[in-house]
Amino acid sequence: MNPDSAIALRHRALVAAPRAEVVALAARLAGRHEVRPHALPQEGLVLLTLEDGVFRDHFHLGELAVATAEVEVAGVRGGACLVGGDREWAEAAAVCDAVVAGRLAGVDEVEQLLATGWDKIGQTASERAAMRAATRVRFAELGEEPPC
């Protein structure tokens, strides 16, 4: 697996995990390891740019509030960028990211939290699939039985 893909998947699960659990775990991990900011945590807006599928023109869909954080935990860098502008959550996610990246003490706890996030992602996907299935329309020509 591409290392960048692994990082993106880890971040996706961290964002899906309950905020309070991520923040509490990061606080416990900070008690075990030296945590230093690599860059100042920030909150701000980013412009979401998309590409038109037909003409390949770029257009601006709108702005998103985000929070970013980069930390070093026992010499291992971790980072996070979260939609919603919650700097505390971004810092906590960055700490968890560094612990997993460096396989530091506490990695098992972070991996349990990641599993919770993946469970939430799976549950949300199932709910959305059920909603889509309920809106499916099947067309049949007059006189034909619709396929089941």
N, C-alpha and C positions, 0 to 999 in steps of 0.2 A: 504494500500500500504506500502511496505517495505520502511522505511525512506531513506535507501541508494538508492533505486530506484528513489525516489522523487528527491534526490540530483542530481543523474545522469541525469534525465530528465531536471531538471532546468539548469544544465551546458550545456546540448546539445542545448537548446533553446538560452542560452546566447551567445554561440559560433556562432550560426546561425544568430543572430541579427547583424545589421550593426555595425562595429567596432566603427565608429565615434560617434554613438548614445550611445553605452555602455560607452565609455570613457567620453563623455559629462555628462551623467547622473551620473556616479560615482563622477565626480568633484562636481556636485551640491549636491549630498548626503554627500560628505566629508565636505561641508560647513555647513551642519546641524548636523552632528554627529562627535564625536571624533573617528578618525580612527588611529589605531596603527598597525604596522606590527607585526604579530605573528612569522613569519620567514622571512628571507631575500628573496626577489623575486629572482628567478634564471632563467637563460636561459642555455640550454644545449642539449645534445643528449641522447636519450634513445634507447636501442636496442630492436627492435620488435621481440619477440619470438613467434612462432606459433607451433602448434602441428599437425603432419601429421595425416590425418584422417584414414589411414589404419593401420599403424604400431605403432601409438601413439608416434613416435619419435619427439622430439623437434628440431626445426631448427630456425636459425636466418634469418629473411626476410631482414632486413636492419636497418638503423638508422633513427630516426625521430628527427627533431629539435622541442623542446618544451620549454615553459615558464611556471613557476609555481609561485603562490603567495598565501600567507596565511595572513589574516588580522583579526583584532578585530574591530568591529564597535559597539560602545556603549556596550562593553562587550560581544558581540556575535561574534563567529568565523565564518569566511567565507573563501573559498578557490577556486582556479581554476588552472587547468592544460590545457594549450592550445597547440595544434600542430601548429608549425610555428615559435616559438621562439619570440613572441611579448610580452615582459615583461609588457609594459604599458597596453595592452589589458588584460593580465592576472590579473594585480592588479585591474583594473576597474571591471572585472568580479567577482573577490573575494569580492569587496565592495558590489556589487549588490547581490551576494549570501548571504552575512551576513545580509543585510537588509531584504531579504525575509525570511531567517531562523529565525530571531528574530521578524518578523512582525513589524519592526521599521517604523518610519515616512518616507514616500517616497515609501513604499511597492507597492502602487497602480501604481506609475510610472514604477517601475521595472516589475510589472506584465504586464503592457502594452507592455513593451519592450520584455518580454518573449513571448507574443502573436505574436508580429512581427516576432520573431525567429521561432515560430511554423508555421506561415504562409509561411515563406521562406522554411522551411523543407518540408511542404506539396507541395509547388510549385515544388521544386526540385524532389520530389518523383513522381509527376505527369509527369514531363518532362522525367524522366528516364523510367517510365512505357510506355510512348508513344514511346520512342526509342526502347525499348525491343519488343513492339508489332509490330513495323515496320520490325523487323528482324525475326519474327516468321516464321518457315518453316513448312508446312503441307504436309505430305507424303500420297499419295494414291496409291493403287495398280493399275496397268494398267486396264483401262476400267471402273474404278469406278469414280464417281463424288467426288471431295474433299468436306468434310464437311465445311459448312460455319459458 
